[in-house]
Amino acid sequence: MIPFLQYLSEATVGPIADSCLLLRKLILGGVMLIVDEDVIHVIEKLGKQLTTLVLDGLLLTDIAYSHLDNCAR
């Protein structure tokens, strides 16, 4: 959980997904600058093992949300 990094962006989300290969929960609620490409990268890298993915959705479009079916249920 990264509660106070409102301006988290691709520069941080990508390395988190690339480095934390055993990550099961990622809570990005309140992250203001996350965009579709960030979410898609996380889902492609970790989606099969994530049991929790919380998104704010302020800048996200249906493109990012359409990738959620690639996450574990």
N, CA, C and O atoms as a Tinker XYZ file with bonds, in Angstrom:
   292  protein
     1  N      0.854000   -1.167000    0.000000    73     2
     2  CA     0.000000    0.000000    0.000000    64     1     3
     3  C      0.903000    1.234000    0.000000    63     2     4     5
     4  O      1.869000    1.315000    0.759000    81     3
     5  N      0.574000    2.172000   -0.851000    73     3     6
     6  CA     1.364000    3.382000   -0.986000    64     5     7
     7  C      0.420000    4.562000   -0.773000    63     6     8     9
     8  O     -0.026000    5.166000   -1.748000    81     7
     9  N      0.104000    4.908000    0.478000    73     7    10
    10  CA    -0.979000    5.838000    0.751000    64     9    11
    11  C     -0.704000    7.308000    0.493000    63    10    12    13
    12  O     -1.647000    8.058000    0.244000    81    11
    13  N      0.541000    7.754000    0.541000    73    11    14
    14  CA     0.793000    9.186000    0.478000    64    13    15
    15  C      1.473000    9.631000   -0.809000    63    14    16    17
    16  O      1.886000   10.786000   -0.912000    81    15
    17  N      1.597000    8.775000   -1.757000    73    15    18
    18  CA     2.263000    9.133000   -3.006000    64    17    19
    19  C      1.228000    9.473000   -4.069000    63    18    20    21
    20  O      1.037000    8.715000   -5.020000    81    19
    21  N      0.564000   10.604000   -3.910000    73    19    22
    22  CA    -0.488000   10.994000   -4.836000    64    21    23
    23  C      0.037000   11.212000   -6.239000    63    22    24    25
    24  O     -0.708000   11.058000   -7.207000    81    23
    25  N      1.285000   11.562000   -6.365000    73    23    26
    26  CA     1.826000   11.870000   -7.683000    64    25    27
    27  C      2.682000   10.733000   -8.233000    63    26    28    29
    28  O      3.572000   10.950000   -9.055000    81    27
    29  N      2.407000    9.553000   -7.779000    73    27    30
    30  CA     3.055000    8.360000   -8.298000    64    29    31
    31  C      2.747000    8.263000   -9.777000    63    30    32    33
    32  O      1.617000    8.514000  -10.196000    81    31
    33  N      3.731000    7.906000  -10.565000    73    31    34
    34  CA     3.533000    7.844000  -12.009000    64    33    35
    35  C      4.227000    6.616000  -12.578000    63    34    36    37
    36  O      4.705000    5.751000  -11.843000    81    35
    37  N      4.271000    6.563000  -13.886000    73    35    38
    38  CA     4.896000    5.450000  -14.585000    64    37    39
    39  C      6.329000    5.220000  -14.114000    63    38    40    41
    40  O      6.792000    4.081000  -14.068000    81    39
    41  N      7.024000    6.287000  -13.767000    73    39    42
    42  CA     8.409000    6.171000  -13.323000    64    41    43
    43  C      8.537000    5.326000  -12.063000    63    42    44    45
    44  O      9.604000    4.768000  -11.805000    81    43
    45  N      7.472000    5.220000  -11.276000    73    43    46
    46  CA     7.503000    4.425000  -10.054000    64    45    47
    47  C      6.675000    3.158000  -10.174000    63    46    48    49
    48  O      7.083000    2.108000   -9.676000    81    47
    49  N      5.530000    3.233000  -10.819000    73    47    50
    50  CA     4.650000    2.065000  -10.927000    64    49    51
    51  C      5.313000    0.951000  -11.726000    63    50    52    53
    52  O      5.208000   -0.218000  -11.354000    81    51
    53  N      5.985000    1.288000  -12.801000    73    51    54
    54  CA     6.668000    0.280000  -13.614000    64    53    55
    55  C      7.703000   -0.504000  -12.841000    63    54    56    57
    56  O      7.672000   -1.734000  -12.852000    81    55
    57  N      8.639000    0.185000  -12.157000    73    55    58
    58  CA     9.632000   -0.538000  -11.362000    64    57    59
    59  C      9.032000   -1.369000  -10.223000    63    58    60    61
    60  O      9.557000   -2.432000   -9.890000    81    59
    61  N      7.942000   -0.894000   -9.627000    73    59    62
    62  CA     7.282000   -1.697000   -8.593000    64    61    63
    63  C      6.810000   -3.008000   -9.198000    63    62    64    65
    64  O      7.054000   -4.077000   -8.638000    81    63
    65  N      6.139000   -2.934000  -10.331000    73    63    66
    66  CA     5.642000   -4.148000  -10.987000    64    65    67
    67  C      6.782000   -5.045000  -11.451000    63    66    68    69
    68  O      6.686000   -6.269000  -11.368000    81    67
    69  N      7.858000   -4.440000  -11.938000    73    67    70
    70  CA     8.993000   -5.218000  -12.433000    64    69    71
    71  C      9.811000   -5.859000  -11.313000    63    70    72    73
    72  O     10.413000   -6.914000  -11.513000    81    71
    73  N      9.838000   -5.231000  -10.143000    73    71    74
    74  CA    10.692000   -5.694000   -9.056000    64    73    75
    75  C      9.992000   -6.564000   -8.024000    63    74    76    77
    76  O     10.623000   -7.409000   -7.390000    81    75
    77  N      8.715000   -6.365000   -7.857000    73    75    78
    78  CA     7.977000   -7.065000   -6.793000    64    77    79
    79  C      7.169000   -8.206000   -7.397000    63    78    80    81
    80  O      5.939000   -8.166000   -7.422000    81    79
    81  N      7.860000   -9.203000   -7.874000    73    79    82
    82  CA     7.211000  -10.264000   -8.638000    64    81    83
    83  C      6.326000  -11.178000   -7.803000    63    82    84    85
    84  O      5.562000  -11.964000   -8.363000    81    83
    85  N      6.410000  -11.097000   -6.489000    73    83    86
    86  CA     5.554000  -11.906000   -5.625000    64    85    87
    87  C      4.415000  -11.083000   -5.023000    63    86    88    89
    88  O      3.692000  -11.557000   -4.147000    81    87
    89  N      4.267000   -9.864000   -5.495000    73    87    90
    90  CA     3.248000   -8.962000   -4.979000    64    89    91
    91  C      1.849000   -9.533000   -5.188000    63    90    92    93
    92  O      1.519000   -9.987000   -6.283000    81    91
    93  N      1.038000   -9.512000   -4.153000    73    91    94
    94  CA    -0.333000  -10.030000   -4.223000    64    93    95
    95  C     -1.372000   -8.920000   -4.135000    63    94    96    97
    96  O     -2.464000   -9.038000   -4.692000    81    95
    97  N     -1.027000   -7.833000   -3.427000    73    95    98
    98  CA    -1.970000   -6.725000   -3.244000    64    97    99
    99  C     -1.274000   -5.428000   -3.613000    63    98   100   101
   100  O     -0.149000   -5.166000   -3.189000    81    99
   101  N     -1.966000   -4.614000   -4.413000    73    99   102
   102  CA    -1.447000   -3.307000   -4.792000    64   101   103
   103  C     -2.586000   -2.308000   -4.657000    63   102   104   105
   104  O     -3.583000   -2.379000   -5.377000    81   103
   105  N     -2.424000   -1.384000   -3.733000    73   103   106
   106  CA    -3.476000   -0.408000   -3.456000    64   105   107
   107  C     -2.980000    0.957000   -3.917000    63   106   108   109
   108  O     -2.096000    1.552000   -3.302000    81   107
   109  N     -3.557000    1.436000   -5.000000    73   107   110
   110  CA    -3.167000    2.709000   -5.582000    64   109   111
   111  C     -4.303000    3.721000   -5.505000    63   110   112   113
   112  O     -4.363000    4.644000   -6.317000    81   111
   113  N     -5.193000    3.562000   -4.548000    73   111   114
   114  CA    -6.274000    4.516000   -4.357000    64   113   115
   115  C     -5.693000    5.866000   -3.973000    63   114   116   117
   116  O     -4.826000    5.937000   -3.101000    81   115
   117  N     -6.144000    6.916000   -4.593000    73   115   118
   118  CA    -5.645000    8.249000   -4.307000    64   117   119
   119  C     -4.447000    8.652000   -5.140000    63   118   120   121
   120  O     -4.007000    9.799000   -5.062000    81   119
   121  N     -3.909000    7.745000   -5.933000    73   119   122
   122  CA    -2.794000    8.085000   -6.819000    64   121   123
   123  C     -3.375000    8.853000   -8.000000    63   122   124   125
   124  O     -4.181000    8.317000   -8.760000    81   123
   125  N     -2.965000   10.101000   -8.150000    73   123   126
   126  CA    -3.641000   10.984000   -9.088000    64   125   127
   127  C     -3.118000   10.924000  -10.514000    63   126   128   129
   128  O     -3.875000   11.214000  -11.441000    81   127
   129  N     -1.876000   10.566000  -10.731000    73   127   130
   130  CA    -1.304000   10.630000  -12.072000    64   129   131
   131  C     -1.193000    9.282000  -12.768000    63   130   132   133
   132  O     -0.611000    9.199000  -13.849000    81   131
   133  N     -1.733000    8.235000  -12.181000    73   131   134
   134  CA    -1.656000    6.930000  -12.829000    64   133   135
   135  C     -2.559000    6.937000  -14.069000    63   134   136   137
   136  O     -3.693000    7.412000  -14.022000    81   135
   137  N     -2.043000    6.411000  -15.157000    73   135   138
   138  CA    -2.775000    6.407000  -16.431000    64   137   139
   139  C     -2.935000    4.977000  -16.922000    63   138   140   141
   140  O     -2.400000    4.038000  -16.334000    81   139
   141  N     -3.673000    4.831000  -17.999000    73   139   142
   142  CA    -3.979000    3.510000  -18.552000    64   141   143
   143  C     -2.736000    2.649000  -18.731000    63   142   144   145
   144  O     -2.734000    1.478000  -18.351000    81   143
   145  N     -1.685000    3.214000  -19.303000    73   143   146
   146  CA    -0.476000    2.437000  -19.584000    64   145   147
   147  C      0.150000    1.888000  -18.305000    63   146   148   149
   148  O      0.684000    0.778000  -18.306000    81   147
   149  N      0.090000    2.647000  -17.222000    73   147   150
   150  CA     0.624000    2.180000  -15.939000    64   149   151
   151  C     -0.143000    0.962000  -15.451000    63   150   152   153
   152  O      0.447000   -0.038000  -15.043000    81   151
   153  N     -1.459000    1.060000  -15.498000    73   151   154
   154  CA    -2.312000   -0.038000  -15.029000    64   153   155
   155  C     -2.131000   -1.264000  -15.910000    63   154   156   157
   156  O     -2.037000   -2.382000  -15.402000    81   155
   157  N     -2.081000   -1.072000  -17.204000    73   155   158
   158  CA    -1.901000   -2.197000  -18.134000    64   157   159
   159  C     -0.565000   -2.886000  -17.870000    63   158   160   161
   160  O     -0.490000   -4.115000  -17.894000    81   159
   161  N      0.486000   -2.112000  -17.619000    73   159   162
   162  CA     1.792000   -2.707000  -17.322000    64   161   163
   163  C      1.727000   -3.555000  -16.060000    63   162   164   165
   164  O      2.239000   -4.674000  -16.034000    81   163
   165  N      1.101000   -3.028000  -15.021000    73   163   166
   166  CA     0.956000   -3.779000  -13.767000    64   165   167
   167  C      0.182000   -5.065000  -14.012000    63   166   168   169
   168  O      0.579000   -6.127000  -13.532000    81   167
   169  N     -0.902000   -4.986000  -14.743000    73   167   170
   170  CA    -1.733000   -6.158000  -14.991000    64   169   171
   171  C     -0.988000   -7.189000  -15.831000    63   170   172   173
   172  O     -1.063000   -8.386000  -15.551000    81   171
   173  N     -0.271000   -6.738000  -16.856000    73   171   174
   174  CA     0.487000   -7.682000  -17.680000    64   173   175
   175  C      1.580000   -8.370000  -16.876000    63   174   176   177
   176  O      1.853000   -9.552000  -17.083000    81   175
   177  N      2.207000   -7.638000  -15.959000    73   175   178
   178  CA     3.316000   -8.181000  -15.183000    64   177   179
   179  C      2.843000   -9.028000  -14.000000    63   178   180   181
   180  O      3.425000  -10.074000  -13.713000    81   179
   181  N      1.792000   -8.577000  -13.317000    73   179   182
   182  CA     1.405000   -9.194000  -12.048000    64   181   183
   183  C     -0.034000   -9.691000  -11.994000    63   182   184   185
   184  O     -0.445000  -10.273000  -10.990000    81   183
   185  N     -0.791000   -9.477000  -13.036000    73   183   186
   186  CA    -2.229000   -9.724000  -12.996000    64   185   187
   187  C     -2.647000  -11.119000  -12.591000    63   186   188   189
   188  O     -3.659000  -11.276000  -11.908000    81   187
   189  N     -1.916000  -12.120000  -12.981000    73   187   190
   190  CA    -2.300000  -13.500000  -12.669000    64   189   191
   191  C     -2.179000  -13.824000  -11.187000    63   190   192   193
   192  O     -2.821000  -14.758000  -10.706000    81   191
   193  N     -1.365000  -13.066000  -10.456000    73   191   194
   194  CA    -1.174000  -13.353000   -9.040000    64   193   195
   195  C     -1.822000  -12.325000   -8.124000    63   194   196   197
   196  O     -1.989000  -12.585000   -6.933000    81   195
   197  N     -2.191000  -11.157000   -8.657000    73   195   198
   198  CA    -2.805000  -10.135000   -7.807000    64   197   199
   199  C     -4.169000  -10.582000   -7.321000    63   198   200   201
   200  O     -5.022000  -10.989000   -8.109000    81   199
   201  N     -4.364000  -10.503000   -6.025000    73   199   202
   202  CA    -5.686000  -10.786000   -5.471000    64   201   203
   203  C     -6.428000   -9.493000   -5.153000    63   202   204   205
   204  O     -7.652000   -9.486000   -5.020000    81   203
   205  N     -5.673000   -8.391000   -5.031000    73   203   206
   206  CA    -6.265000   -7.087000   -4.764000    64   205   207
   207  C     -5.551000   -6.034000   -5.589000    63   206   208   209
   208  O     -4.327000   -5.915000   -5.549000    81   207
   209  N     -6.333000   -5.273000   -6.338000    73   207   210
   210  CA    -5.818000   -4.121000   -7.078000    64   209   211
   211  C     -6.833000   -3.003000   -6.910000    63   210   212   213
   212  O     -7.945000   -3.074000   -7.433000    81   211
   213  N     -6.437000   -1.969000   -6.175000    73   211   214
   214  CA    -7.326000   -0.841000   -5.917000    64   213   215
   215  C     -6.828000    0.347000   -6.730000    63   214   216   217
   216  O     -5.659000    0.726000   -6.645000    81   215
   217  N     -7.729000    0.929000   -7.519000    73   215   218
   218  CA    -7.392000    2.055000   -8.375000    64   217   219
   219  C     -8.306000    3.229000   -8.073000    63   218   220   221
   220  O     -9.464000    3.043000   -7.697000    81   219
   221  N     -7.785000    4.437000   -8.239000    73   219   222
   222  CA    -8.593000    5.636000   -8.050000    64   221   223
   223  C     -9.468000    5.871000   -9.271000    63   222   224   225
   224  O    -10.671000    6.091000   -9.136000    81   223
   225  N     -8.890000    5.826000  -10.437000    73   223   226
   226  CA    -9.662000    5.944000  -11.663000    64   225   227
   227  C     -9.838000    7.345000  -12.192000    63   226   228   229
   228  O    -10.547000    7.525000  -13.182000    81   227
   229  N     -9.230000    8.347000  -11.586000    73   227   230
   230  CA    -9.410000    9.727000  -12.004000    64   229   231
   231  C     -9.018000    9.943000  -13.468000    63   230   232   233
   232  O     -9.764000   10.576000  -14.215000    81   231
   233  N     -7.869000    9.432000  -13.887000    73   231   234
   234  CA    -7.396000    9.610000  -15.250000    64   233   235
   235  C     -7.529000    8.350000  -16.101000    63   234   236   237
   236  O     -7.104000    8.332000  -17.257000    81   235
   237  N     -8.113000    7.305000  -15.536000    73   235   238
   238  CA    -8.204000    6.034000  -16.256000    64   237   239
   239  C     -9.410000    6.020000  -17.181000    63   238   240   241
   240  O    -10.437000    6.642000  -16.910000    81   239
   241  N     -9.256000    5.295000  -18.273000    73   239   242
   242  CA   -10.353000    5.138000  -19.214000    64   241   243
   243  C    -10.778000    3.675000  -19.238000    63   242   244   245
   244  O    -10.217000    2.842000  -18.527000    81   243
   245  N    -11.762000    3.379000  -20.052000    73   243   246
   246  CA   -12.234000    2.001000  -20.167000    64   245   247
   247  C    -11.166000    1.079000  -20.748000    63   246   248   249
   248  O    -11.276000   -0.140000  -20.618000    81   247
   249  N    -10.153000    1.623000  -21.375000    73   247   250
   250  CA    -9.061000    0.799000  -21.910000    64   249   251
   251  C     -8.348000    0.079000  -20.772000    63   250   252   253
   252  O     -8.095000   -1.123000  -20.863000    81   251
   253  N     -8.027000    0.793000  -19.715000    73   251   254
   254  CA    -7.363000    0.167000  -18.556000    64   253   255
   255  C     -8.292000   -0.849000  -17.906000    63   254   256   257
   256  O     -7.882000   -1.967000  -17.593000    81   255
   257  N     -9.536000   -0.456000  -17.707000    73   255   258
   258  CA   -10.482000   -1.345000  -17.025000    64   257   259
   259  C    -10.774000   -2.610000  -17.829000    63   258   260   261
   260  O    -11.117000   -3.644000  -17.257000    81   259
   261  N    -10.639000   -2.530000  -19.160000    73   259   262
   262  CA   -10.896000   -3.718000  -19.972000    64   261   263
   263  C     -9.829000   -4.789000  -19.776000    63   262   264   265
   264  O    -10.055000   -5.947000  -20.126000    81   263
   265  N     -8.683000   -4.431000  -19.230000    73   263   266
   266  CA    -7.609000   -5.384000  -18.968000    64   265   267
   267  C     -7.780000   -6.117000  -17.638000    63   266   268   269
   268  O     -7.058000   -7.075000  -17.362000    81   267
   269  N     -8.716000   -5.681000  -16.826000    73   267   270
   270  CA    -8.883000   -6.285000  -15.498000    64   269   271
   271  C     -9.274000   -7.756000  -15.556000    63   270   272   273
   272  O     -9.068000   -8.481000  -14.583000    81   271
   273  N     -9.828000   -8.208000  -16.663000    73   271   274
   274  CA   -10.190000   -9.624000  -16.752000    64   273   275
   275  C     -8.948000  -10.520000  -16.799000    63   274   276   277
   276  O     -9.068000  -11.743000  -16.723000    81   275
   277  N     -7.771000   -9.929000  -16.922000    73   275   278
   278  CA    -6.519000  -10.685000  -16.885000    64   277   279
   279  C     -5.961000  -10.829000  -15.474000    63   278   280   281
   280  O     -4.877000  -11.381000  -15.284000    81   279
   281  N     -6.702000  -10.333000  -14.484000    73   279   282
   282  CA    -6.284000  -10.462000  -13.086000    64   281   283
   283  C     -6.890000  -11.721000  -12.466000    63   282   284   285
   284  O     -7.924000  -12.224000  -12.906000    81   283
   285  N     -6.210000  -12.205000  -11.433000    73   283   286
   286  CA    -6.733000  -13.355000  -10.700000    64   285   287
   287  C     -8.059000  -12.971000  -10.066000    63   286   288   289
   288  O     -8.312000  -11.798000   -9.792000    81   287
   289  N     -8.883000  -13.945000   -9.840000    73   287   290
   290  CA   -10.182000  -13.674000   -9.225000    64   289   291
   291  C    -10.154000  -14.138000   -7.787000    63   290   292
   292  O    -11.150000  -14.005000   -7.076000    81   291
